[in-house]
Amino acid sequence: MAGVEREPAEVRIPKTALDAFAAALSVRTVATRTWPDGIDWMYPLGTWDEPHLEVALMPGGEEVWLRMSTDRSSAVVWTIEQWWDFAGRLPGAMPPQD
């Protein structure tokens, strides 16, 4: 996906998948798999064999991509600010560093 012109796509991320990822992130139980293009995708540990949300920080650190394991051809793109806002609302989140 890296370096490819993105076209608008509809990506449906069920709330349960987002909640499961948020819970895993908040207790630091996120696993990582590296794709052949070199991008590291994080997902909730122990969920590889079931539909799950995968998240990747894009090179340069300005975007975070989210995709479902059931459709890896499409991704939701968040700004890094949107990601920090999401992560900052998780239980046990660290206070923002100024």
Secondary structure as GFF3:
##gff-version 3
##sequence-region A 1 98
A	DSSP	alpha_helix	15	26	.	.	.	ID=ss1
A	DSSP	beta_strand	30	34	.	.	.	ID=ss2
A	DSSP	beta_strand	40	44	.	.	.	ID=ss3
A	DSSP	beta_strand	53	57	.	.	.	ID=ss4
A	DSSP	beta_strand	63	68	.	.	.	ID=ss5
A	DSSP	beta_strand	71	79	.	.	.	ID=ss6
A	DSSP	alpha_helix	80	88	.	.	.	ID=ss7
###
